[in-house]
Structures are given as C-alpha cells and as structure tokens.
Amino acid sequence: MTEMSEAEVLAEFRAAGALLQGHFVLTSGLHSPFYLQCARVLMDPRRAARLVSALAPKVRALEPDLVVAPALGGIILGYELARQLGKNSIFVERVEGTFTLRRGFDIPKGSRIVVAEDVITTGLSTRECMACCRAEGGEIVGAACLVDRSAGKAELGVPLVCLATLDLPTYPQHKLPPELAAIPAVKPGSRGLDARQAAQSA
C-alpha cells in the first residue's frame, strides 16, 4: 500500500505533462482553462501502478466483485485497479450514444461493482455507466477516480473514492469569461469522434 498526498498526485500529473492550460471543451460539454490528460499519466505503467496502489486500498474496502469502466477514458485505470484488487475488469461502450456491453462481456446478477473513471467532472458518464450495470443486474457499491475535479459536487448516489479533489473552474458555452473566449477551444476527449475516426481507433 502506497499513500499519496494530493500534492504528490498533482506532481505526477505535472511530471507527465498532463496538467494542461488553455481553452478546453470537456467531455461534459463544459469549457475550462484546465484539462487533465490522464492518458499521458497512465501511459507509463510504473506511474499507473504507483497511483493505483494508493487508490486500491480505498476501493478494496468497498468489497467489489468486478470493476467496470466507461470507454474510453476509464479503461486503463479500470484494468490496473482490477489487477491490483485481483478482480476482473470490463468496460462499457457507447452505441448510438448509450453505454452498452459488447465484446462478450457480461455482468453476473448481483455482482458488486465499482465504476472506475480517470477524472470526474459532472459525473454524467459515471451515472450512465452505473445505469448500464444496474440494467444488467449489477449492484453499484461505489465509484473510483484519480481526480474529482467537481470538488465533491458531482452527485453519484454512491461512495466516491479518489486521490485528489480539485476545484477547477468550468463554464457553459454561453457564460465564458472574455479571457477564455479569446482563446480557440480544443476538445481533447474521445466523446464526439465521428464514425470514421472511431473506426480508425477501434
């Protein structure tokens, strides 16, 4: 077990070049001058293992049977978390905008599930993943993420365990501050890829 302070977690993000500043459209559709690019953090297996070793004990206390992650952002975290817990990891994918199980994955009835996300902003994709799991007969016992950038405001209805809680500003499109509106927006996340892009990344 490795304990990490929030400062140490953010140091890992900075070391990976994953704490970005600019004008970003988040997966939630909100705009922000900050973006946490977890793919850069998790691309180093040693860094991923180090971070998850601090998260896993908190998740183990929830006594899950299965780790489920929403694609795309949660897949690597979900896998490494499940590996350290000695459990299986599966993921849900969007089909026509709705999360569903594919690739022969199934959820045994009554399974105790933890949903794993890289970053939680509004909690929408986490809640949608939970709904998919419940529809398959799973019981959601909690959610886990590296960073909760909602500062604890995301309403999930289950316990959330994370390594860091940040209060990073977010804005709807129609309420951008002038200094942010003056910067061209980029959308680093995977949601909204067109069919051709998705096929190339499949």
Contact map, one row per residue, 1 for C-alpha under 8 A:
1110000000000000000000000000000000000000000000000000110010000000000000000000000000000000000000000000000000000000000000000000000000000000000000000000000000000000000000000000000000000000000000000000000000
1111000000000000000000000000000000000000000000000100110000000000000000000000000000000000000000000000000000000000000000000000000000000000000000000000000000000000000000000000000000000000000000000000000000
1111100000000000000000000000000000000000000000000000110000000000000000000000000000000000000000000000000000000000000000000000000000000000000000000000000000000000000000000000000000000000000000000000000000
0111111110000000000000000000000000000000000000000010010000000000000000000000000000000000000000000000000000000000000000000000000000000000000000000000000000000000001000000000000000000000000000000000000000
0011111110000000000000000000000000000000000000000000000000000000000000000000000000000000000000000000000000000000000000000000000000000000000000000000000000000000001100000000000000000000000000000000000000
0001111111000000000000000000000000000000000000000000000000000000000000000000000000000000000000000000000000000000000000000000000000000000000000000000000000000000001110000000000000000000000000000000000000
0001111111100000000000000000000000000000000000000000000000000000000000000000000000000000000000000000000000000000000000000000000000000000000000000000000000000000000000000000000000000000000000000000000000
0001111111110000000000000000000000000000000000000000000000000000000000000000000000000000000000000000000000000000000000000000000000000000000000000000000000000000000000000000000000000000000000000000000000
0001111111111000000000000000000000000000000000000010000000000000000000000000000000000000000000000000000000000000000000000000000000000000000000000000000000000000001100000000000000000000000000000000000000
0000011111111100000000000000000000000000000000000000000000000000000000000000000000000000000000000000000000000000000000000000000000000000000000000000000000000000000100000000000000000000000000000000000000
0000001111111110000000000000000000000000000000000000000000000000000000000000000000000000000000000000000000000000000000000000000000000000000000000000000000000000000000000000000000000000000000000000000000
0000000111111111000000000000000000000000100000100000000000000000000000000000000000000000000000000000000000000000000000000000000000000000000000000000000000000000000000000000000000000000000000000000000000
0000000011111111111000000000000000010100100000000000000000000000000000000000000000000000000000000000000000000000000000000000000000000000000000000000000000000000000000000000000000000000000000000000000000
0000000001111111111000000000000000000000000000000000000000000000000000000000000000000000000000000000000000000000000000000000000000000000000000000000000000000000000000000000000000000000000000000000000000
0000000000111111110000000000000000000000000000000000000000000000000000000000000000000000000000000000000000000000000000000000000000000000000000000000000000000000000000000000000000000000000000000000000000
0000000000011111110000000000000000000001100000000000000000000000000000000000000000000000000000000000000000000000000000000000000000000000000000000000000000000000000000000000000000000000000000000000000000
0000000000001111111100000000000000000001100000000000000000000000000000000000000000000000000000000000000000000000000000000000000000000000000000000000000000000000000000000000000000000000000000000000000000
0000000000001111111100000000000000111111100000000000000000000000000000000000000000000000000000000000000000000000000000000000000000000000000000000000000000000000000000000000000000000000000000000000000000
0000000000001100111110000000000001111000000000000000000000000000000000000000000000000000000000000000000000000000000000000000000000000000000000000000000000000000000000000000000000000000000000000000000000
0000000000000000111111000000000001111000000000000000000000000000000000000000000000000000000000000000000000000000000000000000000000000000000000000000000000000000000000000000000000000000000000000000000000
0000000000000000001111100000000011100000000000000000000000000000000000000000000000000000000000000000000000000000000000000000000000000000000000000000000000000000000000000000000000000000000000000000000000
0000000000000000000111110000000111000000000000000000000000000000000000000000000000000000000000000000000000000000000000000000000000000000000000000000000000000000000000000000000000010010100000000000000000
0000000000000000000011111000001111000000000000000000000000000000000000000000000000000000000000000000000000000000000000000000000000000000000000000000000000000000000000000000000000010011110000000000000000
0000000000000000000001111100001111100000000000000000000000000000000000000000000000000000000000000000000000000000000000000000000000000000000000000000000000000000000000000000000000000000111100000000000000
0000000000000000000000111111111100000000000000000000000000000000000000000000000000000000000000000000000000000000000000000000000000000000000000000000000000000000000000000000000000000000111100000000000000
0000000000000000000000011111111100100000000000000000000000000000000000000000000000000000000000000000000000000000000000000000000000000000000000000000000000000000000000000000000000000000001110000000000000
0000000000000000000000001111110000000000000000000000000000000000000000000000000000000000000000000000000000000000000000000000000000000000000000000000000000000000000000000000000000000000001011100000000000
0000000000000000000000001111110000000000000000000000000000000000000000000000000000000000000000000000000000000000000000001101000000000000000000000000000000000000000000000000000000000000000000000000000000
0000000000000000000000001111111000000000000000000000000000000000000000000000000000000000000000000000000000000000000000000000000000000000000000000000000000000000000000000001000000000000000000000000000000
0000000000000000000000001111111100000000000000000000000000000000000000000000000000000000000000000000000000000000000000000000000000000000000000000000000000000000000000000111100000000000000000000000000000
0000000000000000000000111100111110000000000000000000000000000000000000000000000000000000000000000000000000000000000000000000000000000000000000000000000000000000000000000111100100000000000000000000000000
0000000000000000000001111100011111100000000000000000000000000000000000000000000000000000000000000000000000000000000000000000000000000000000000000000000000000000000000011110000000000000000000000000000000
0000000000000000000011110000001111100000000000000000000000000000000000000000000000000000000000000000000000000000000000000000000000000000000000000000000000000000000000001100000000010000000000000000000000
0000000000000000001111110000000111110000000000000000000000000000000000000000000000000000000000000000000000000000000000000000000000000000000000000000000000000000000000011000000000000000000000000000000000
0000000000000000011110010100000111111000000000000000000000000000000000000000000000000000000000000000000000000000000000000000000000000000000000000000000000000000000000000000000000000000000000000000000000
0000000000001000011100000000000001111100000000000000000000000000000000000000000000000000000000000000000000000000000000100000000000000000000000000000000000000000000000000000000000000000000000000000000000
0000000000000000011100000000000000111111100000000000000000000000000000000000000000000000000000000000000000000000000000000000000000000000000000000000000000000000000000000000000000000000000100000000000000
0000000000001000010000000000000000011111110000000000000000000000000000001000000000000000000000000000000000000000000001100000000000000000000000000000000000000000000000000000000000000000000000000000000000
0000000000000000010000000000000000001111111000000000000000000000000000001000000000000000000000000000000000000000000000000000000000000000000000000000000000000000000000000000000000000000000000000000000000
0000000000000001110000000000000000001111111100000000000000000000000000000000000000000000000000000000000000000000000000000000000000000000000000000000000000000000000000000000000000000000000000000000000000
0000000000011001110000000000000000001111111100110000000000000000000000000000000000000000000000000000000000000000000000000000000000000000000000000000000000000000000000000000000000000000000000000000000000
0000000000000000000000000000000000000111111110110000000000000000000000000001100000000000000000000000000000000000000000000000000000000000000000000000000000000000000000000000000000000000000000000000000000
0000000000000000000000000000000000000011111110010000000000000000000000000000000000000000000000000000000000000000000000000000000000000000000000000000000000000000000000000000000000000000000000000000000000
0000000000000000000000000000000000000001111111110000000000000000000000000000000000000000000000000000000000000000000000000000000000000000000000000000000000000000000000000000000000000000000000000000000000
0000000000000000000000000000000000000000011111111000000000000000000000000000000000000000000000000000000000000000000000000000000000000000000000000000000000000000000000000000000000000000000000000000000000
0000000000000000000000000000000000000000000111111100000000000000000000000000000000000000000000000000000000000000000000000000000000000000000000000000000000000000000000000000000000000000000000000000000000
0000000000010000000000000000000000000000110111111110000000000000000000000000000000000000000000000000000000000000000000000000000000000000000000000000000000000000000000000000000000000000000000000000000000
0000000000000000000000000000000000000000111111111111000000000000000000000000100100000000000000000000000000000000000000000000000000000000000000000000000000000000000000000000000000000000000000000000000000
0000000000000000000000000000000000000000000011111111100000000000000000000000000100000000000000000000000000000000000000000000000000000000000000000000000000000000000000000000000000000000000000000000000000
0100000000000000000000000000000000000000000001111111110000000000000000000000000000000000000000000000000000000000000000000000000000000000000000000000000000000000000000000000000000000000000000000000000000
0001000010000000000000000000000000000000000000111111111000000000000000000000000000000000000000000000000000000000000000000000000000000000000000000100000000000000000000000000000000000000000000000000000000
0000000000000000000000000000000000000000000000011111111100000000000000000000100110010000000000000000000000000000000000000000000000000000000000000000000000000000000000000000000000000000000000000000000000
1110000000000000000000000000000000000000000000001111111110000000000000000000000000010000000000000000000000000000000000000000000000000000000000000000000000000000000000000000000000000000000000000000000000
1111000000000000000000000000000000000000000000000111111111000000000000000000000000000000000000000000000000000000000000000000000000000000000000000000000000000000001000000000000000000000000000000000000000
0000000000000000000000000000000000000000000000000011111111100000000000000000000010000000000000000000000000000000000000000000000000000000000000010100000000000000111000000000000000000000000000000000000000
0000000000000000000000000000000000000000000000000001111111110000000000000000000010011000000000000000000000000000000000000000000000000000000000000000000000000000000000000000000000000000000000000000000000
1000000000000000000000000000000000000000000000000000111111111000000000000000000000000000000000000000000000000000000000000000000000000000000000000000000000000000000000000000000000000000000000000000000000
0000000000000000000000000000000000000000000000000000011111111100000000000000000000000000000000000000000000000000000000000000000000000000000000000000000000000000100000000000000000000000000000000000000000
0000000000000000000000000000000000000000000000000000001111111111000000000000000000000000000000000000000000000000010000000000000000000000000001010000000000000000100000000000000000000000000000000000000000
0000000000000000000000000000000000000000000000000000000111111111000000000000000000001000000000000000000000000000000000000000000000000000000000000000000000000000000000000000000000000000000000000000000000
0000000000000000000000000000000000000000000000000000000011111110000000000000000000000000000000000000000000000000000000000000000000000000000000000000000000000000000000000000000000000000000000000000000000
0000000000000000000000000000000000000000000000000000000001111111000000000000000000000000000000000000000000000000000000000000000000000000000011000000000000000000000000000000000000000000000000000000000000
0000000000000000000000000000000000000000000000000000000000111111100000000000000000000000000000000000000000000001000000000000000000000000000000000000000000000000000000000000000000000000000000000000000000
0000000000000000000000000000000000000000000000000000000000110111111000000000000000000000000000000000000000000011110000000000000000000000000010000000000000000000000000000000000000000000000000000000000000
0000000000000000000000000000000000000000000000000000000000000011111000000000000000000011000000000000000000000011100000000000000000000000000000000000000000000000000000000000000000000000000000000000000000
0000000000000000000000000000000000000000000000000000000000000001111100000000000001000011110000000000000000000011110000000000000000000000000000000000000000000000000000000000000000000000000000000000000000
0000000000000000000000000000000000000000000000000000000000000001111110000000011011000011110000000000000000000000111100000000000000000000000000000000000000000000000000000000000000000000000000000000000000
0000000000000000000000000000000000000000000000000000000000000000011111000000010000000000111100000000000000000000111100000000000000000000000000000000000000000000000000000000000000000000000000000000000000
0000000000000000000000000000000000000000000000000000000000000000001111100110010000000000111100000000000000000000001110000000000010000000000000000000000000000000000000000000000000000000000000000000000000
0000000000000000000000000000000000000000000000000000000000000000000111111110000000000000001110000010000000000000001110000000110010000000000000000000000000000000000000000000000000000000000000000000000000
0000000000000000000000000000000000000000000000000000000000000000000011111110000000000000001111000000000000000000000000000000000000000000000000000000000000000000000000000000000000000000000000000000000000
0000000000000000000000000000000000000000000000000000000000000000000001111110000000000000000010000000000000000000000000000000000000000000000000000000000000000000000000000000000000000000000001000000000000
0000000000000000000000000000000000000110000000000000000000000000000001111111000000000000000000000000000000000000000011000000000000000000000000000000000000000000000000000000000000000000000001000000000000
0000000000000000000000000000000000000000000000000000000000000000000011111111110000000000000000000000000000000000000111000000000000000000000000000000000000000000000000000000000000000000000000000000000000
0000000000000000000000000000000000000000000000000000000000000000000011111111111000000000011000000000000000000000000110000000000000000000000000000000000000000000000000000000000000000000000000000000000000
0000000000000000000000000000000000000000010000000000000000000000000000001111111100000000000000000000000000000000000000000000000000000000000000000000000000000000000000000000000000000000000000000000000000
0000000000000000000000000000000000000000010000010001000000000000000000000111111110000000000000000000000000000000000111000000000000000000000000000000000000000000000000000000000000000000000000000000000000
0000000000000000000000000000000000000000000000000000000000000000001110000111111111000000110000000000000000000000001110000000000000000000000000000000000000000000000000000000000000000000000000000000000000
0000000000000000000000000000000000000000000000000000000000000000001000000011111111100001110000000000000000000000000000000000000000000000000000000000000000000000000000000000000000000000000000000000000000
0000000000000000000000000000000000000000000000011001000000000000000000000001111111110000000000000000000000000000000000000000000000000000000000000000000000000000000000000000000000000000000000000000000000
0000000000000000000000000000000000000000000000000001001100000000001000000000111111111000000000000000000000000000000000000000000000000000000000000000000000000000000000000000000000000000000000000000000000
0000000000000000000000000000000000000000000000000000000000000000011000000000011111111111100000000000000000000000000000000000000000000000000000000000000000000000000000000000000000000000000000000000000000
0000000000000000000000000000000000000000000000000000000000000000000000000000001111111111100000000000000000000000000000000000000000000000000000000000000000000000000000000000000000000000000000000000000000
0000000000000000000000000000000000000000000000000001100100000000000000000000000111111110000000000000000000000000000000000000000000000000000000000000000000000000000000000000000000000000000000000000000000
0000000000000000000000000000000000000000000000000000000100010000000000000000000011111110000000000000000000000000000000000000000000000000000000000000000000000000000000000000000000000000000000000000000000
0000000000000000000000000000000000000000000000000000000000000000000000000000000001111111000000000000000000000000000000000000000000000000000000000000000000000000000000000000000000000000000000000000000000
0000000000000000000000000000000000000000000000000000000000000000111000000000000001111111100000000000000000000000000000000000000000000000000000000000000000000000000000000000000000000000000000000000000000
0000000000000000000000000000000000000000000000000000000000000000111000000000001001100111110000000000000000000000000000000000000000000000000000000000000000000000000000000000000000000000000000000000000000
0000000000000000000000000000000000000000000000000000000000000000011110000000011001100011111000000000000000000000000000000000000000000000000000000000000000000000000000000000000000000000000000000000000000
0000000000000000000000000000000000000000000000000000000000000000011110000010011000000001111100000000000010000000000000000000000000000000000000000000000000000000000000000000000000000000000000000000000000
0000000000000000000000000000000000000000000000000000000000000000000111100010000000000000111110000000100010000000000000000000000000000000000000000000000000000000000000000000000000000000000000000000000000
0000000000000000000000000000000000000000000000000000000000000000000111100000000000000000011111000011110000000000000000000000000010010000000000000000000000000000000000000000000000000000000000000000000000
0000000000000000000000000000000000000000000000000000000000000000000001110000000000000000001111100111110000000000000000000000000000000000000000000000000000000000000000000000000000000000000000000000000000
0000000000000000000000000000000000000000000000000000000000000000000000100000000000000000000111111111000000000000000000000000000000000000000000000000000000000000000000000000000000000000000000000000000000
0000000000000000000000000000000000000000000000000000000000000000000000000000000000000000000011111111000000000000000000000000000000000000000000000000000000000000000000000000000000000000000000000000000000
0000000000000000000000000000000000000000000000000000000000000000000000000000000000000000000001111100000000000000000000000000000000000000000000000000000000000000000000000000000000000000000000000000000000
0000000000000000000000000000000000000000000000000000000000000000000000000000000000000000000001111110000000000000000000000000000000000000000000000000000000000000000000000000000000000000000000000000000000
0000000000000000000000000000000000000000000000000000000000000000000000000000000000000000000011111111000000000000000000000000000100000000000000000000000000000000000000000000000000000000000000000000000000
0000000000000000000000000000000000000000000000000000000000000000000001000000000000000000000111101111100000000000000000000000000110010000000000000000000000000000000000000000000000000000000000000000000000
0000000000000000000000000000000000000000000000000000000000000000000000000000000000000000000111100111110000000000000000000000000000010000000000000000000000000000000000000000000000000000000000000000000000
0000000000000000000000000000000000000000000000000000000000000000000000000000000000000000001110000011111111000000000000000000000000010000000000000000000000000000000000000000000000000000000000000000000000
0000000000000000000000000000000000000000000000000000000000000000000000000000000000000000000110000001111110000000000000000000000000000000000000000000000000000000000000000000000000000000000000000000000000
0000000000000000000000000000000000000000000000000000000000000000000000000000000000000000000000000000111110000000000000000000000000000000000000000000000000000000000000000000000000000000000000000000000000
0000000000000000000000000000000000000000000000000000000000000000000000000000000000000000000000000000111111000000000000000000000000000000000000000000000000000000000000000000000000000000000000000000000000
0000000000000000000000000000000000000000000000000000000000000000000000000000000000000000011000000000111111100000000000000000000000000000000000000000000000000000000000000000000000000000000000000000000000
0000000000000000000000000000000000000000000000000000000000000000000000000000000000000000000000000000100111110000000000000000000000000001000000000000000000000000000000000000000000000000000000000000000000
0000000000000000000000000000000000000000000000000000000000000000000000000000000000000000000000000000000011111010000000000000000000001001110000000000000000000000000000000000000000000000000000000000000000
0000000000000000000000000000000000000000000000000000000000000000000000000000000000000000000000000000000001111110000000000000000000000001110000000000000000000000000000000000000000000000000000000000000000
0000000000000000000000000000000000000000000000000000000000000000000000000000000000000000000000000000000000111110000000000000000000000001110000000000000000000000000000000000000000000000000000000000000000
0000000000000000000000000000000000000000000000000000000000000000000000000000000000000000000000000000000000011111000000000000000000000000111000000000000000000000000000000000000000000000000000000000000000
0000000000000000000000000000000000000000000000000000000000000001110000000000000000000000000000000000000000111111100000000000000000000000111000000000000000000000000000000000000000000000000000000000000000
0000000000000000000000000000000000000000000000000000000000000011110000000000000000000000000000000000000000000111110000000000000000000000011110000000000000000000000000000000000000000000000000000000000000
0000000000000000000000000000000000000000000000000000000000000001111100000000000000000000000000000000000000000011111000000000000000000000011111000000000000000000000000000000000000000000000000000000000000
0000000000000000000000000000000000000000000000000000000000100001011100000000000000000000000000000000000000000001111100000000000000000000000111110000000000000000000000000000000000000000000000000000000000
0000000000000000000000000000000000000000000000000000000000000000001111000000010000000000000000000000000000000000111110000000010011000000000101110000000000000000000000000000000000000000000000000000000000
0000000000000000000000000000000000000000000000000000000000000000001111000110110000000000000000000000000000000000011111000000000000000000000000111000000000000000000000000000000000000000000000000000000000
0000000000000000000000000000000000000000000000000000000000000000000011001110110000000000000000000000000000000000001111110000010000000000000000111100000000000000000000000000000000000000000000000000000000
0000000000000000000000000000000000000100000000000000000000000000000000001100100000000000000000000000000000000000000111110000000000000000000000001110000000000000000000000000000000000000000000000000000000
0000000000000000000000000000000000010100000000000000000000000000000000000000000000000000000000000000000000000000000011111000000000000000000000001111100000000000000000000000000000000000000000000000000000
0000000000000000000000000000000000000000000000000000000000000000000000000000000000000000000000000000000000000000000011111110010000000000000000001011110001000000000000000000000000000000000000000000000000
0000000000000000000000000001000000000000000000000000000000000000000000000000000000000000000000000000000000000000000000111110000000000000000000000001110001000000000000000000000000000000000000000000000000
0000000000000000000000000001000000000000000000000000000000000000000000000000000000000000000000000000000000000000000000011111000000000000000000000000010011100000000000000000000000000000000000000000000000
0000000000000000000000000000000000000000000000000000000000000000000000000000000000000000000000000000000000000000000000011111111000000000000000000000000001110000000000000000000000000000000000000000000000
0000000000000000000000000001000000000000000000000000000000000000000000000000000000000000000000000000000000000000000000000111111100000000000000000000000000000000000000000000000000000000000000000000000000
0000000000000000000000000000000000000000000000000000000000000000000001000000000000000000000000000000000000000000000000000011111110000000000000000000000000000000000000000000000000000000000000000000000000
0000000000000000000000000000000000000000000000000000000000000000000001000000000000000000000000000000000000000000001010010011111111000000000000100000000000010000000000000000000000000000000000000000000000
0000000000000000000000000000000000000000000000000000000000000000000000000000000000000000000000000000000000000000000000000011111111100000000000000000000000010000000000000000000000000000000000000000000000
0000000000000000000000000000000000000000000000000000000000000000000000000000000000000000000000000110000000000000000000000001111111110000000000000000000000000000000000000000000000000000000000000000000000
0000000000000000000000000000000000000000000000000000000000000000000011000000000000000000000100000010000000000000001000000000111111111000000000000000000000000000000000000000000000000000000000000000000000
0000000000000000000000000000000000000000000000000000000000000000000000000000000000000000000000000000000000000000001000000000011111111100000100000000000000000000000000000000000000000000000000000000000000
0000000000000000000000000000000000000000000000000000000000000000000000000000000000000000000000000000000000000000000000000000001111111110000000000000000000000000000000000000000000000000000000000000000000
0000000000000000000000000000000000000000000000000000000000000000000000000000000000000000000100000011100000000000000000000000000111111111000000000000000000000000000000000000000000000000000000000000000000
0000000000000000000000000000000000000000000000000000000000000000000000000000000000000000000000000000000000100000000000000000000011111111111100000000000000000000000000000000000000000000000000000000000000
0000000000000000000000000000000000000000000000000000000000000000000000000000000000000000000000000000000000000000000000000000000001111111111100000000000000000000000000000000000000000000000000000000000000
0000000000000000000000000000000000000000000000000000000000000000000000000000000000000000000000000000000000000000000000000000000000111111110000000000000000000000000000000000000000000000000000000000000000
0000000000000000000000000000000000000000000000000000000000000000000000000000000000000000000000000000000001111000000000000000000000011111110000000000000000000000000000000000000000000000000000000000000000
0000000000000000000000000000000000000000000000000000000000000000000000000000000000000000000000000000000000111110000000000000000000001111111000000000000000000000000000000000000000000000000000000000000000
0000000000000000000000000000000000000000000000000000000000000000000000000000000000000000000000000000000000111111100000000000000000001111111100000000000000000000000000000000000000000000000000000000000000
0000000000000000000000000000000000000000000000000000000000000000000000000000000000000000000000000000000000000111100000000000000000001100111110000000000000000000000000000000000000000000000000000000000000
0000000000000000000000000000000000000000000000000000000000000000000000000000000000000000000000000000000000000001111000000000000001001100011111100000000000000100000000000000000000000000000000000000000000
0000000000000000000000000000000000000000000000000000000000000101000000000000000000000000000000000000000000000001110000000000000000000000001111100000000000000110000000000000000000000000000000000000000000
0000000000000000000000000000000000000000000000000000000000100100000000000000000000000000000000000000000000000000111000000000000000000000000111110000000000000111100000000000000000000000000000000000000000
0000000000000000000000000000000000000000000000000000000000000000000000000000000000000000000000000000000000000000011110000000010000000000000111111000000000000111100000000000000000000000000000000000000000
0000000000000000000000000000000000000000000000000000001000100000000000000000000000000000000000000000000000000000011110000000000000000000000001111100000000000001110000000000000000000000000000000000000000
0000000000000000000000000000000000000000000000000000000000000000000000000000000000000000000000000000000000000000000111110000000000000000000000111111000000000001111000000000000000000000000000000000000000
0000000000000000000000000000000000000000000000000010001000000000000000000000000000000000000000000000000000000000000011100000000000000000000000011111000000000000011100000000000000000000000000000000000000
0000000000000000000000000000000000000000000000000000000000000000000000000000000000000000000000000000000000000000000001110000000000000000000000001111100000000000011111000000000000000000000000000000000000
0000000000000000000000000000000000000000000000000000000000000000000000000000000000000000000000000000000000000000000000111000000000000000000000001111111100000000011111000000000000000000000000000000000000
0000000000000000000000000000000000000000000000000000000000000000000000000000000000000000000000000000000000000000000000111000000000000000000000000011111100000000000011110000000000000000000000000000000000
0000000000000000000000000000000000000000000000000000000000000000000000000000000000000000000000000000000000000000000000011100000000000000000000000001111111000000000011110000000000000000000000000000000000
0000000000000000000000000000000000000000000000000000000000000000000000000000000000000000000000000000000000000000000000000000000000000000000000000001111111000000000011110000000000000000000000000000000000
0000000000000000000000000000000000000000000000000000000000000000000000000000000000000000000000000000000000000000000000000000000000000000000000000001111111000000000010000000000000000000000000000000000000
0000000000000000000000000000000000000000000000000000000000000000000000000000000000000000000000000000000000000000000000000100000000000000000000000000011111100000000000000000000000000000000000000000000000
0000000000000000000000000000000000000000000000000000000000000000000000000000000000000000000000000000000000000000000000011110000000000000000000000000011111110000000000000000000000000000000000000000000000
0000000000000000000000000000000000000000000000000000000000000000000000000000000000000000000000000000000000000000000000000110000000000000000000000000000011111000000000000000000000000000000000000000000000
0000000000000000000000000000000000000000000000000000000000000000000000000000000000000000000000000000000000000000000000000010011000000000000000000000000001111111000000000000000000000000000000000000000000
0000000000000000000000000000000000000000000000000000000000000000000000000000000000000000000000000000000000000000000000000000000000000000000000000000000000111110000000000000000000000000000000000000000000
0000000000000000000000000000000000000000000000000000000000000000000000000000000000000000000000000000000000000000000000000000000000000000000111100000000000011111000000000000000000000000000000000000000000
0000000000000000000000000000000000000000000000000000000000000000000000000000000000000000000000000000000000000000000000000000000000000000000011100000000000011111100000000000000000000000000000000000000000
0000000000000000000000000000000000000000000000000000000000000000000000000000000000000000000000000000000000000000000000000000000000000000000001111000000000010111110000000000000000000000000000000000000000
0000000000000000000000000000000000000000000000000000001001100000000000000000000000000000000000000000000000000000000000000000000000000000000001111000000000000011111000000000000000000000000000000000000000
0000000000000000000000000000000000000000000000000000001000000000000000000000000000000000000000000000000000000000000000000000000000000000000000011111000000000001111110000000000000000000000000000000000000
0001110010000000000000000000000000000000000000000000011000000000000000000000000000000000000000000000000000000000000000000000000000000000000000001111000000000000111110000000000000000000000000000000000000
0000110011000000000000000000000000000000000000000000000000000000000000000000000000000000000000000000000000000000000000000000000000000000000000000111000000000000011111000000000000000000000000000000000000
0000010000000000000000000000000000000000000000000000000000000000000000000000000000000000000000000000000000000000000000000000000000000000000000000011111100000000011111100000000000000000000000000000000000
0000000000000000000000000000000000000000000000000000000000000000000000000000000000000000000000000000000000000000000000000000000000000000000000000011111000000000000111110000000000000000000000000000000000
0000000000000000000000000000000000000000000000000000000000000000000000000000000000000000000000000000000000000000000000000000000000000000000000000000111000000000000011111000000000000000000000000000000000
0000000000000000000000000000000101000000000000000000000000000000000000000000000000000000000000000000000000000000000000000000000000000000000000000000111000000000000001111100000000000000000000000000000000
0000000000000000000000000000000111000000000000000000000000000000000000000000000000000000000000000000000000000000000000000000000000000000000000000000000000000000000000111110000000000000000000000000000000
0000000000000000000000000000011110000000000000000000000000000000000000000000000000000000000000000000000000000000000000000000000000000000000000000000000000000000000000011111000000000000000000000000000000
0000000000000000000000000000011100000000000000000000000000000000000000000000000000000000000000000000000000000000000000000000000000000000000000000000000000000000000000001111111100000000000000000000000000
0000000000000000000000000000111000000000000000000000000000000000000000000000000000000000000000000000000000000000000000000000000000000000000000000000000000000000000000000111111100000000000000000000000000
0000000000000000000000000000011000000000000000000000000000000000000000000000000000000000000000000000000000000000000000000000000000000000000000000000000000000000000000000011111100000000000000000000000000
0000000000000000000000000000000000000000000000000000000000000000000000000000000000000000000000000000000000000000000000000000000000000000000000000000000000000000000000000011111100000000000000000000000000
0000000000000000000000000000000000000000000000000000000000000000000000000000000000000000000000000000000000000000000000000000000000000000000000000000000000000000000000000011111110000000000000000000000000
0000000000000000000000000000001000000000000000000000000000000000000000000000000000000000000000000000000000000000000000000000000000000000000000000000000000000000000000000011111111011000000000000000000000
0000000000000000000000000000000000000000000000000000000000000000000000000000000000000000000000000000000000000000000000000000000000000000000000000000000000000000000000000000001111111000000000000000000000
0000000000000000000000000000000000000000000000000000000000000000000000000000000000000000000000000000000000000000000000000000000000000000000000000000000000000000000000000000000111111100000000000000000000
0000000000000000000000000000000000000000000000000000000000000000000000000000000000000000000000000000000000000000000000000000000000000000000000000000000000000000000000000000000011111110000000000000000000
0000000000000000000001100000000010000000000000000000000000000000000000000000000000000000000000000000000000000000000000000000000000000000000000000000000000000000000000000000000111111110000000000000000000
0000000000000000000000000000000000000000000000000000000000000000000000000000000000000000000000000000000000000000000000000000000000000000000000000000000000000000000000000000000111111111000000000000000000
0000000000000000000000000000000000000000000000000000000000000000000000000000000000000000000000000000000000000000000000000000000000000000000000000000000000000000000000000000000001111111000000000000000000
0000000000000000000001100000000000000000000000000000000000000000000000000000000000000000000000000000000000000000000000000000000000000000000000000000000000000000000000000000000000111111100000000000000000
0000000000000000000000100000000000000000000000000000000000000000000000000000000000000000000000000000000000000000000000000000000000000000000000000000000000000000000000000000000000001111110000000000000000
0000000000000000000001111000000000000000000000000000000000000000000000000000000000000000000000000000000000000000000000000000000000000000000000000000000000000000000000000000000000000011111000000000000000
0000000000000000000000111000000000000000000000000000000000000000000000000000000000000000000000000000000000000000000000000000000000000000000000000000000000000000000000000000000000000001111100000000000000
0000000000000000000000011110000000000000000000000000000000000000000000000000000000000000000000000000000000000000000000000000000000000000000000000000000000000000000000000000000000000000111110000000000000
0000000000000000000000011100000000001000000000000000000000000000000000000000000000000000000000000000000000000000000000000000000000000000000000000000000000000000000000000000000000000000011111000000000000
0000000000000000000000000110000000000000000000000000000000000000000000000000000000000000000000000000000000000000000000000000000000000000000000000000000000000000000000000000000000000000001111100000000000
0000000000000000000000000010000000000000000000000000000000000000000000011000000000000000000000000000000000000000000000000000000000000000000000000000000000000000000000000000000000000000000111111000000000
0000000000000000000000000010000000000000000000000000000000000000000000000000000000000000000000000000000000000000000000000000000000000000000000000000000000000000000000000000000000000000000011111000000000
0000000000000000000000000000000000000000000000000000000000000000000000000000000000000000000000000000000000000000000000000000000000000000000000000000000000000000000000000000000000000000000001111100000000
0000000000000000000000000000000000000000000000000000000000000000000000000000000000000000000000000000000000000000000000000000000000000000000000000000000000000000000000000000000000000000000001111111110000
0000000000000000000000000000000000000000000000000000000000000000000000000000000000000000000000000000000000000000000000000000000000000000000000000000000000000000000000000000000000000000000000011111110000
0000000000000000000000000000000000000000000000000000000000000000000000000000000000000000000000000000000000000000000000000000000000000000000000000000000000000000000000000000000000000000000000001111111000
0000000000000000000000000000000000000000000000000000000000000000000000000000000000000000000000000000000000000000000000000000000000000000000000000000000000000000000000000000000000000000000000001111111100
0000000000000000000000000000000000000000000000000000000000000000000000000000000000000000000000000000000000000000000000000000000000000000000000000000000000000000000000000000000000000000000000001111111110
0000000000000000000000000000000000000000000000000000000000000000000000000000000000000000000000000000000000000000000000000000000000000000000000000000000000000000000000000000000000000000000000001111111111
0000000000000000000000000000000000000000000000000000000000000000000000000000000000000000000000000000000000000000000000000000000000000000000000000000000000000000000000000000000000000000000000000011111111
0000000000000000000000000000000000000000000000000000000000000000000000000000000000000000000000000000000000000000000000000000000000000000000000000000000000000000000000000000000000000000000000000001111111
0000000000000000000000000000000000000000000000000000000000000000000000000000000000000000000000000000000000000000000000000000000000000000000000000000000000000000000000000000000000000000000000000000111111
0000000000000000000000000000000000000000000000000000000000000000000000000000000000000000000000000000000000000000000000000000000000000000000000000000000000000000000000000000000000000000000000000000011111
